[in-house]
Amino acid sequence: MSLREINFDGIVGPSHNYAGLSIGNLAATAHAGQVSHPRSAALQGLAKMRGNMALGLPQGVLLPLPRPNAGWLDRLAWIPEADPALLAGAWSASAMWTANAATVSPAPDTADGRCHLTVANLVTMPHRAQEWPDTIRQLRVAFADESHFAVHDAVPPCFGDEGAANHMRMAAEHGAPGIEMFVHGRPGGRFPARQHEQASRAVARRHGLDPGRTLFVQQAAEAIEAGAFHNDVVAVANGTVLFTHERAFADPDGTYAAIRRLLPKAEIIVVPDAEVSLADAIASYLFNAQLLSLPAGGGMALVVPGEASAHPRVHAFLDRLLVGNGPIRQVLPVDVRESMANGGGPACLRLRVVADPGTVDPRFLLDDDKATLIEGVIAAHWPEAIAPAQLGDPALAHQIVAARYALLDALHLLELA
């Protein structure tokens, strides 16, 4: 079996809008009320996927969830006079950020030698807590081969779990046994700490991880207060490399020492606050990047949002990062501005799964022809623009439902309708 890292990107849904529902996500709340562009957003995401395929990397997709979610509104006994945020929640396209779809432990790390996925409950935010039943339906189709995968229900909602956005893995290579790091927050601050330590521990036990090679790390309270609502806003890991802001963790020195003890070849690149402040890192989404291993010993590439390369201090740091013989050989800016305006960068848009591509349902794997097919569906069916005042409009709802159906039909995935 040939294990490779496959990035499963979320296709931005046709209901993509800026309702500003995510407390603690500074970009989302700053752009609340603006007009969104679902068609452009989805095409930007496809362009990013094409860029990764051009690097020689396998690429997967996950599909938009059913929206508007009328069943959710029915269970809330919603009426037009009720809280408008509930209506906006039923139209949310936030499942596009598949880093929150699940936590993934590859087969080399687990007791039974299968890749384990636990769907995230996302209970901290009402508009996201509705996602997991539809997400798990999709995961159980994509990863249906039970000899290679185990897909688990969400952790009970008494403990918030936000998926891979608060989980990192390091290993000598993707197919080798690694160390897994679960990052949690402590409640009580101005913004909610979305990942609960007990949720992380439950996931690790479910996945059959070796306790001696599993780390539970506390996120710095100041990072959450500054707007790092997930760990992947201030740190990213790949292979033997951890790329992190110096104020990402509550106990940075202890965290680095534990990593080096378990993975002596670890390379920890710490970005000093004096060079890139926490505020600059969060505004630019420098760390919400894809850190990718290039084929044939080509080192690593850091796929950053265009906002990072356009930020003067961040750009200067990235220039210095490429000097010398460090593991990161390329910095590749991408345009995902529609996602960024809602608080999600390149890393938010993807779920990393280490697996043999031959064990995955091929309908979820992307190639150039399928990307062209999807682009054609988006161009024909996705709304060009949505203003928040349009949420609830029956004609727009019909267009959104029809657009998703057209995509499922094109990909022969109507069982998810």
N, C-alpha and C positions, 0 to 999 in steps of 0.2 A: 504494500500500500504506500503510495506516494503522498505524503502530507504536505500541503501548501497553505499559506494564509490566503483566504478569500475575503475580500472586503464586500459586504452586502450593503449597498447604498439604498436608502429610501428614495423612491420616486416621489417628488413633491406632488401632493394631491391637488385636485382641481379646486378645492375650497380654501387654499392657502390665503390667509388674511391676517391683518394686524389688529387684533382685538386687545393685545396687552394683558393677557390673562396670567402670565407667569411672574409671580412676586419673587423678587430677588434677581431676576434676569433683567439687567439694566437696559440692554438693547431692546428687548421686547417691550418694556414699559415706555421707553423713550419714543418708540415709533407707533405707539398705540393710536389708532384713529386714522392712520395714513392709508392711502390706496396701495393695495398689493397687486402683484402681477404674476398670477399663478403660471401662466404659459412660459414666461421668461424664467421664472424660478425653476420649473421642471427642466427646461432646456439647459439652464446653467448646470444643474446637477448631472445631467447626461453628459455634458461636455467634460466635467470633472472625471466621470467614470471612463470616458474615452481616453483621457490623458493617462490614467493609470494603466489601461490596457496597452497603450502605446509604449509603456515602460516594460511590457512583457509580463504583467501581473494578472492573475485571474480576477475576474470581477463578477459579482452577483448583484441582484436587485431584490428588494422587498417592495411590496405594492401598497398603494394608499388604502386606508381602511374605509369602510362604508360611512359616508357623510352626506347630508346631515344625519345625525344619529337620533332618529325620531323615537326609537324605543327608549333611549336614555331620558329624553324629555318626558315621555309618558310616565316613566317610573318616578320622576320628580314631580308629577302632576303640574307640569309647567303650563302657564297661561300667559298671554301677551303682557299682562300687567306685572308679571313676576320679574325677578332679577334679570336684566338683559345679559349679564355674564353667563347665565345658564344657557341661553340661546346661543351665544357665541361659542360656548364650550361644545355644544352639539355639532357645530360647524368646523371645529378645530382640525387643522391638518398637521398637528404636531407629531404624529407618528412618522413623519418624514425623517425625524432624527432617530435613526435606528440604533444609535449608540445606547438609547434607552429601551430598546426592545427586549433585551435579555442580557444575562451574564453567561459567558461561554468559557468552559474549561476544556481544552483539547485532550484527546485520548491519552497522550503520554503522561498527563498529570493525574489521571483518575484511577481509582482502584479497579474498576472493571474494564479499563482499556477502551472505553467509548467516549466520544465527545458529548459533554453534558451541557444543556442550555436550560436555564431557569428564566422564564418570562418575568419581566419586572412588573411590580404592582402599581408603581407611580402614584401612591395614595396621597402624597403631599399636595398635589394640584388637582382639583376636581376635573378639569378638562382633560387631564391625562389619565386619571384613574379609570376611566371608561375603556381604555385602549386594550388592556391585556387579553380579554376573551377573544377578540378578533385577531390580535397578534399571534396568540398561541395556535389558532386555527391555521394560520399561514405557516408558522414554524413547523407544525406537524405535517404539513404537506411537503415543504422544502426539505425537511430532514426526517423523512418517513422511515428510512432504513434503520430499524431498531437494532440491527447487529453492529451499527456504527454510531448511532446517536440515541441519546435519552433526552426527551424534552419534558421539562417539569412545569407544573402549575406555579402560579405566583405564591410567594411567601405570604402568610396571613397578614391582612392589612393593619394589624396592630403595630407592625414594624415597616417603615417605609423603605422601599428598594427601588433604585433608579437604574439598575442594569449596569452595562459595561462602562458607562460614563464615570463610574467610581471604582473601576477595576482595571488593573494593569497586570501584564505578564511579561517576564523576562526569561530568556533561555539562550543557550549557545546557538541554537537554530530552531526554527519553528517546529520541526518534527521531533525535537529532543525534549526530555523532561525539563520542566521549568519551575520557576517560583511564581506564585500568584499573590498579588497584593490587593487587598480590599480596603478602600479608603472611606471612612465614615466621618460624620460631623457630630458635634454636641449641640443639643437644643438650647435655646435661651437668648439667642442674639436677635438683631433687628430683622434678619431674614431667616427663613426656615433652613435647618440642616436636613437636607432631604434624604440622606442615606443613613439608616440606623445601623449601629454596630451589630445588633442581634440579627438583622436581616442578612448582613454579610456572613456572619457565622453560620446561619442556617443554610445559605447557599453552598458554602464550602463543605459542610457536612453532607448535604445532598449529593454533591458532585464527587464525594469520596476522595477529597484531596488529602495529601499527606500533611498532617499538622506541623511537621518539622520543616515543611517547605512552603508554608502559607503564612503571610504577614497580614496583620490587621493594624492599619495605620490611621491615626486621627488627622483629619484635615485641619489646617490652622483656622481658628475662628476669625482671624482678621481677613483671611482670604474670602471666606463666605460673606463677611460684612462688606467686603469691597466689591462683591458681585460675582464671585466664583461659585456659582450655585452647584456646579459639579466639579469633581477633581480634574476632569479633562480640560478645564479652562485654565489650569495652572501647571499641569504636568502631563507628559505622554511618555510611554515606554515602548521599546521594540527591540527584540533580540537581546543583546547585552547592554543596551543603552537606555538610560533614564535621562530625559531632558525635562528640567524642572525649574520653576522659579524658586528662589531661595526662601520665600515666605509661603510656600505651598503647604507645608506640613507643620503640625504642632511641635513635633520633635524631629527636626531635620537630621541632626547628627545621628540620633539613634536609628532613624529610618535608613540612612545611608550605610551605617555600620551593619545593620541586619542584612541588607541586600548584599554587601560585599562578603559577609560571612557565608551566605548561601550560594553566591555566584561570584567567585573570586575574580573572574574576568570582567565584571561589571564596569562600565564606563558611565560615570554620573556627571552630566553636564549641567552645572548650576548657573542660572542666570542671575547675576547680582542685582539687587534692588537699585543700587546706585547707577547701573547702566540702563535697566528697563524696570521702571517702577511697577508695583502691583497694578496700579491704575492703568498704566500704559499697556501692560500685558493683557488685561481684561478688555480694554477698549479695542485693541488690535486683534485679539484672539490668536496671539502668537503661539500659544501652546495647544490651542484647539486645532491642531494640525495632524495630518497623517504622516507618521514616521514609518517609512516603507523600506524593506530590504530589497535592493535591486538584484536582478538575476546575474549569474556568472561573476560573483564576487565584486560587484560594482559599488559596494558600500551602501549607504542609505540616502534616501531622498526625503526632504521635509516639504510636504505639500501644505502651503500656508494660504490663508485668504489674502486677496489683494489688499485688504485693509492693513495687513501686517507689513507688507513690502512698501506701502505708501506712507507708513508712519515713520517720521525721520529718525527717532531714537531706536526704534525696533529695526528699521532698515540698516542702520549703522551696525547694530549688534549682529545681524544676519551676515553682513559682509565680513565681520571679524570671525564669525563662526566657520566660514569656508576657507579661512587661511590655515595652511598647515595640513597635517595628515590625519585630521579627526575623522570619526566614522561617518559624519554627515557630509556628503560630497556635493549635493545639489539642494538648492532651495527653489521650489516651483510654485509661484503664485497662481491662484485660480480665482475666477470670478464667480462667487456665490453670494453676491450682495443681497439678493432677495431673502435668502436664508439668514444671512448675517443680521439683517434688519429685525429679524424675529429672535435673534440670540442664538443662532446655530451656525458653526463654522464647518470646515471640512471633516473634522473628527466626529462632530455630532451626526453627520449624515451617513455614517457607516458603522456596521457591526462586523467585527473581525471574527472569523471562524477558521480555525486551523483544521483542515480535513482533506481527504482525497476528493478532488472535484468529481470523480466518477461515482461517488456515493451520494451526491446531492441531486435532487430532482432537477434535470437539465432545463426545465422551464424557468428556473430562477437564476441561471447562469447567462452572462451577457457575452455577446460577440458583436462584431461590427454590423452584421445584418440585422440582428435583433435590436441593436441600438437605433438603427435607421428606422426600423418598424415602429419602435416606441416613440421616436421623435415625430413620426408622421401622425400617430394617434394624438399626441399632445398638441401639435400644430392645428389639427382639425377640430379638437373637442375641448381643450382646456380654455376656461375664460381668460380673456386678455387682461382684465383688471377687475378687482373687487374692492369696493369701499365698505367699511364696517356697517354703514346704514343699510346696505343691501342684504345683510344677513337676515334670513327669514323670508326673503322674496321667493315665492313658489316657482317662478320661471327659472331663477338662478338655481334653485334646488334641483329642479328637473335636469338642467344642463349638467350639473355636477354628478348626479347619479348616472346619467347617460354616458358621461365622459369616462367614469370609472368602469362601467360595463364594457365600453368599447375597448379599453385596455385589457381587461380580463379576457375578453373574447379573442383579441389579437394574440394573446399569449397562451390561449387554450387553458385558462385557469378559471373557467366559469363556476367550478365548485366552490370558489371563494365569494361568489356574488351574494 
